[in-house]
Amino acid sequence: MVITVSLPPLLGRSEAAAFRNQLLVALEQRESVCVECAGAGAFPSLWIQLLHAAAASAKAHDLSVTLKAMSEECRQSFQAIGFDFAQSALVLE
C-alpha cells in the first residue's frame, strides 16, 4: 500500500519535524510513501536530507519514498547541493 502526503506550505524546521513523524508512522505501518511536490518551490537542504534518509530507511524495509510532480525549481534545489538521484533511494515520478 502507498500513502500519499502533501508538502506543507512552509518548509521550515518545525514542519520538517512533523513531516518526519508522518513518514515514520507510514514506514512503521509498512507502507510506502508518495510525496506530492506539485506547487513546491525550492527545497531547503534540511528537507532534502530528511527525504533522502526516509528513502534509505524505506528501501531497507522493501518500501519506497517517491517524489511526485517535482517542479524544475525543486529539482534545481537538489542539484544545487550536489544531490545525485542515481545514488539515492528516492524515486522520481
N, C-alpha and C positions, 0 to 999 in steps of 0.2 A: 504494500500500500504506500501511497505517496501523499504527503501533506503539503499543500501549497500555502505559503506565507507571503505576505506583502511586506516590503520595507516600510519602516516608519517614515513620516515626512522629514524628520530631523535625524541625522545620523551622528548623534553625539555619544559621549561615553555612557551616560545613564541608559540611553536607548540601546546601546550595544549590550549592556549587561542584561537587560530584559529580553532582548532578541536571543542572546546566548542561552538563556534559560529555556526559551521556546524550542531552540534547536536540541538542547539536551533532553527535554521531555520527549520530543519526537524520536530521537535515537534510542532512548530507554524503552520506548514502546515498539522498537524495531521497525520504524517507518522511515523511508527516505523522505527527503525534503526538497521541494521545488520553491526557489525564492523568486518571486515576481519582481523584476527590476524595472518594469516599464515606468517611465517618468522619473527614474532616479538619475541624478546628475553624477558628478564625480564622487567616488568613494574615498573616505579618509583611510589612511593606511591601517588604522586600528580595525576597521571593518573588513578590510582585505585579509588581514591576519586572522580575524575571527572566522571568516568563511573558509579560509584555507585549512585552519585547524579542525573545523567541524567536518569538512570533507574528508580529511585524513582519518579522523575518528570513524566516520561513517563507513569509509572503504574497508577499514579493519573489521567491520561487522557485516560486510557484504551489503552495505547500503550506499546511498549516494546523496550528494548535495548538488542540485542543478540550479544554475543561474539562467533565468528565462527572460528574454526580451531586453537584453542589455543594450543601452544606447552607446553611441560612439564615444561620448564623453565619459561614460562609465568604463568602457574598455581602455580608454586612454589613461585613466587614473591607475589602472592595474599596470599598464605598460610603463608609466612614469616612475614606478618604484622597481622596475625590472622584474615584475612578476611574469613567470612563464607558465601559461596554461598547460603546455605539453608536459611539464614536470609536476603538475598538481593533480590532486584527485577531484578538483572541481570540474563539473560537467557543464558545458555551454549548450544552450538550446536555442 
